[in-house]
Amino acid sequence: MYKNLNPKALGVSGRQSELIELALTYGFRGMDVDMADLAKRARVNGTPQAIRFLDSAKIRIGGFDLPIAWKGDDSQFKTQLEQFAEAASVAAALKAHRCILTVAPACDTRPFQENFEFHRQRIGQMADVVAKQGIRIGLAFQSLRSQREGKQFQFIYETDSLLTLVRTINAKNVGVVVDTFHWMLGGGSIDQIVSLQPDQVVGVRLADYSRDEDVDKFDERSRRIPGEGGGVDCQAIVNSLAQRKYDGPLTLFTHASLFRGNTREWIVQRAANVLDELWRGAGLVKPKPAAAGSTE
């Protein structure tokens, strides 16, 4: 596995070249990208021009969010699939093989069983479209009560339900994104992670939560740095991934509000230090002696 940077999760912004430089400066081997934006640039300027900075930097693409809307009627979905195929060709040029789809935990239009079948069919079709490009789709979910409030029909907000959806889709290039915050709040366990084949884990997003706060009042701002909340044993999860020979991205995925008021350099370095500490805890690298005056 490798250290991966998601600038948005840390509240870091800038030109693509600036973000790449930050990632490389602080030892990240991968970075998440906005594939919808890259596909738009490719349409206007051609793929080589759109990906030139990422390609020349030789940085791995950790993942990208699904770059299309996909819940329209059948006619709209046909057009959306064509757009997805176009974006997939850009992704393939970048060797970006991990697409992330977050399943909404509730809706106003479909009862559970109807919605489940809708997701099974649509995600299966999208998986077929990008399979030839070697792209895997990782499903993530949202576990919080606040993310379901005001909706008529509940859907997938627990780990078991997500795993059932993946099994039902039954496509070799559909797996899960282990977002430790939602995974554990959704009733998941480390044993469930261990039970997955390494290639079923499309991505890993690390965040803790406070065990001393009311989970029913959580929102995305409740995400904490691993080890600072006591609700998620992120070190044990990283250890299990290392033992299972997981070879994908490991991303610090907290909330931007945690770092507000700090420089981009400080934030990215802080993220790198957090991941380095987890690496050392898993025995993946030998700990380095602290420099004089260092607090690390």
N, C-alpha and C positions, 0 to 999 in steps of 0.2 A: 504494500500500500504506500501511498505517498501523500505528503502535505499538499492540501488544495486550498486555494483562496476564493472565497465568494465575497467580493467587495460590498455588495448590497447588504448582506447580513451584518456587516460591520459598520455600515453607514459611510463607506468610503466611495468617493466618486472622482471622476477625472477622465481625461482622454484615454483611449485604449492603450496608447503607447506608455502613458504615465502609470497606468495600473499594472501593465506587464513589468515595467521597471521595478515597481514596488514589490511585486511578487518575487521576482528573481533576486532582488537585493536581500530579501529576508528568507531566502532558502525554500520558497515554495516551488514544487515541481509541476504543479497544475493550477488551473484557474477556471472558474465557471464563466460562461459567456452568454450574451444575449443573442440567441440564434435568430430570432425574428428580425433584429436589427441587421445582423450580418446578411441574412437572406435578402433584405431590402437593398442593402448596399450592393450585393452581388447582381441584383436585377438591373441596377442603374449603371454600375461601373465594371461589372464582370467579377467573377469569383477571385481571380488572382489579386486584384486590387483590394477587394473587400477583406481578404485574410492576410494581407502582406505582413503586417506587424506581428500577428500571432505566429505565422509560419516562419518568419525570420528569427523569432525569439526562441524557437524550438521548445516552447512550453507546452505541456500537455493540457488538453481540454478536459477538465474534471467532469463537467456536465453542463447541460443546458435545459431550461424549462421548455416544456412542449410549446412550440412556437405558433400554434394555431388555436382558434376557437373551434370546438369540435362537437357542440351539442345542438346544432341547428337541425333543420329537417333534412330528409335524405338528399334532396337536391343541393342544399347548402353544404352538407357533409362531403358530397362528391367533389365539390370545388375545394373544400378545405383539405381533403386528401391530396389533391393535386398540389396545393401549396406546401403541404408537408413533404411530399416527394421532392419538391424543389429545394426546400430548406435542408432536406437530408443529403442532397448532393453537395451542398456547401459544407455540411457537417462532415461528410466523408472526406472531402478535400483537406479538412483540418484534422482528420483522424479523431473526430469527436464522436464517440460511440455510446454515450450515456445520456439518454433523454429522460427528464423527470416530469411525471404527471401527478399532480396533487388531486386526489379524489375529494370532492366537496362532501362534508359530513351530513348535509341535509339539503332539501329542495322543496319547492312549492308545487311541482308538476307531476312527480311520479311516486307512487308508493314503493316501499322497499323492493319487493320482488321484481316489479316492472323496471325499476331503476337499475337493479343488479343485472338483469338481462340486457338492458340498454348499454351498460358499461362493458359487459362481457363481449358483446358484439362489436361495439365501436372500437374498443381498445384492441381487440383481436384483429380488426381490419387495419388499424394503424400499425400494429406490429408487423403484419404481413408486408405493408408498403415499405417499411424501412429495414426489414430483415436482410434484403439483398445488399444493403449498404453496411451490414455488420453492426447496426445500431440496436441497442437494447433499451427498452422502456422500463424505468423503475417507478413503481407506484408508491406514493407517499399519502398519508392521511392526516387529518386534523382531529384531535381528541377533545378539545375544550368545549365545555358547556356553552360558553359565550359565542362559539362559532356555529352553534346550532339554534340559538334562540331566534324566535320569530318566524321559523320555517314550519311548514305544515307537515312534512314527512322527514323522519330521521333516516340517515343512511349509514355509511361506514365511518365509525369514529373509534373503533376498537381494533387492536392488532389482529385478533383471531379472524375478524370479518375481512380484513384486508388480505390475509393469507388465503382465506377461502376464495376470494375473488381471483387471486393470482393462480391458484390451482385450477379454478373453473375455466379461466381463459385458456390455460394449457398451451401456451406458446413458449418455445424455448428462449425467445428473446424478451420475455416479460418477467420481471422480478420485483424486488422491493427496494425502497430507499429506507434505510434504518435511521430515522430521525429520532435520536435517543429521548428527546423531550416528549414527543407524542407517543413513541413506542411504549415507554414505561407508563405514562399517564393513561394510555389506552389498554392497560392490563397486560402488556407484553413482558417478556422475560429474556434474560440472557440465554437461557436454554433454547428458546425459539430461534435466536440468532445462530446459535451453534448448530441447530438442526438443519439450517439452510445450506445448500451447496454454495461454495464460494462465488460461482458465477450467477447465482440468484440474487446476490447483494449488488445492486447497481451503484449505490452510493451510500455514504455514511455521513450524517450530519450530527455533530456533537453539541449538546447543550444540557445543562443541569436545571433543576428547579429547587426552590426552597421547600424543605420538608416541614417547615414550621408555619407555612401559610395555607389558607383555605383554597384547595384546588378548584373549587367551584367558582372562585373569583379570578382565576388565572386568565390572562390573555397572552398574546405573543410577547408582550413586554416582560413577562414572567420568566423568560429564558435567562439562565445564568451561565457564567463561565464554569466549565467542568471543575468540580471540587469545591465550588463556592456556595452550593446550595444544599448539598447533602441528600438530594432526592434521587439522583441517578449516579450509579457507580460507573462513570465513563471509563475509568482505568480498567475495570474488569471487562468492559465491552471491547476496548482496544486490545487487551490481552487475548481475548477469545478470537478476535479477528486475525490477530497475528498467528495464533496457533492453527487457524483454519486456512492460512496462506491466502487471505484476501489480498487482491492486488490492485484494488481501486482507490479512489480518492477518499481522503479523510478531511472533513471540512469543519472548522469552527463555525457554528451557526447559532449565534446568540441573537441579541436584538440591538439595533443601532443605538438605542437610547443609553446603553451601558457605557458607550465611549464618547458621548457628546461632549464637545469642548476640547477634545484632544486633536493633535495633528494627524494627518493620514499616516505619516511615518511611524508615529508612536503606536497607533492602532494596529497597523499591520505587524509591527515588531512584537507587540503584545500577543497577537494571535499566534505568531510563529513560536513564541516562547511557551505558550500553553500547549501547543501540539508537540513541541520538542520534549516537554516534561512527560507527556503521555507516552511518547516514543521510548524515552529512557525507562519509564515504569514497566513497559512491556519487554524490556531487554533487547530492543531493536538496535540501539546504539549505546556505546559506553558513555556514562555521564562525563561531561567536561568539568575540570576544576573551575570554580567560580573565580572571576577576576577580582582583583583587590577592590573593595568598596562595592561589589556587586550585591544586589539583593536577590539574585536568582538562586 
